[in-house]
Amino acid sequence: MDSPCIASCKLNNNKVCIGCFRHIDEIVDWNKKTDEQHAVIFSLIALRKQEFAQYKQSFTATELSPITQQEWQAAKQRIAAAKK
């Protein structure tokens, strides 16, 4: 399944990308996820988009940060641990 990534990666305080509205744990290993996992993630994306639209007036750029290597590695470790 195609990734919803729009190459505008910035994480909010909840570690959700405001470009594609996926949590960092959902971004990591996207191509290894099943169609069922993708469907769940797309449902969550729709909810997050609605939430973002409701509060974006109060949203500030200081709440955003690029995905760091440390965050990426931590997410990969969480995913690997969950599979065990």
N, C-alpha and C positions, 0 to 999 in steps of 0.2 A: 504494500500500500504506500502511496506517495506520502512523504512527510509534509506536515503543514508549515514547515519552516519557511520564513520569508527573508531570511538573512538579516534580521534586525534584532540580534540577540542582546537583550538587556533584562536582567532579573530584577523583580521587585523584592520587597522585604520578605515575601513568602516563598522566594526562589521560583517564581513563575515568570517565564519570559513574556514580556508584553508585546512581542512580535507575533508569536504563534500560540501563546496562552497555554503552553505546556509547562508542567513542573520539571525541574532539572532531572528528576528521576525518570520522567517520561521521555525526555529527550535522549538520554543516554541509551545506546543500543537500540534505537528505534527500528533499525532493519532486522533485528533479531526477535522482535515482538510478533506475536501471533495476530491474525486478523481480529480475533475476539478482543485481544488487548487493545488493538488500535481502535476498535469500535467504542470501547469504554473510554479511552482517552479523548476521542472526538466528542463524546457526550460531555465530558468534563470541560473541554475547550469551549463548547457552546455556553455552558453555565458561567465560566470565567469571563467570557466576552460580555455577557449581560451584566455581571457584577462590575466589571471595569467601566462600562458605559455609565453606570449609575454614580460612580465616585470619581471619574476622571477630572472633573472640574477642580477637585481639591488635590489632585495628584501633582507631585513635584518631581523634577528630574533628579533631585538629591536622593530620592527613594530607589533609584536604579543603579545597578552596577553590572559591568560585563561579567560573564561567566569566567571564573578563575580556574586555573589548572587544579588547584586544591579542591574547589567545589566539585569539579568534574570527577576527580579521583574518588572523592568521598561518596558521590552518587553511585559510581561504578561499584564500590565496595558494598554499599547498602544493597544494591541489586543482586550482587553475587551472594551475599549472605542470605538474602531472602529466598534464593533458589535452593539453598541447602536444606 
